[in-house]
Amino acid sequence: MTQTPALTTSGQYTSPAIALHWLIALLIVCTFGLGWVMTDIPAGTPTKMQYYAWHKWLGVTVFMFAVLRVLWRATHRPPALPSQLPVWQRWAAHLVHFLLYLVMFAVPLFGYLLSSSAGAPVVYLGLVPLPALIEPAPALKPIFRAAHIYLNYALATLVLLHLLAALKHRFIDRNGVLARMLPCCKCKK
């Protein structure tokens, strides 16, 4: 499969890539925040059940947009990194991006497995019942819960590393790496 160059004259990502990046980032922050808050709500309350439903809807949405993002990236080459970047920074950037994609899929998958193992259906947006991935399995529930939690912390760590690297490129290196993913021209300078 040949890749369509995603470079514009400014070396920026394409508009769909930028939109998917920021939409997924926002959804991940919302999903993580909701997951954090809902764990402190007393069990069995309507509020907790509603928060869990919203959390699942957001997780499924993140998964769907991550699929779209991977498909877009597979067919649209990202702009090249600046040639002056040290090799270790190029390697680190590729590794963190790979891990981000991997964990973006793993977190909702293990959340879905957790729901399936608990016998708790996932009804997307309260309208579309999704099939259980496995039969209820109470013995697997703590394993899937732990994996979901630890993968969320891994995702938060990777997002923080990604953010810190972007800020370093913007304010210390001033090399235009962050500008490639900004949606507005005024922010790039």
Salt bridges, closest charged atoms under 4 A:
ASP173 OD2 - LYS168 NZ 2.43
ASP173 OD2 - HIS169 ND1 3.40
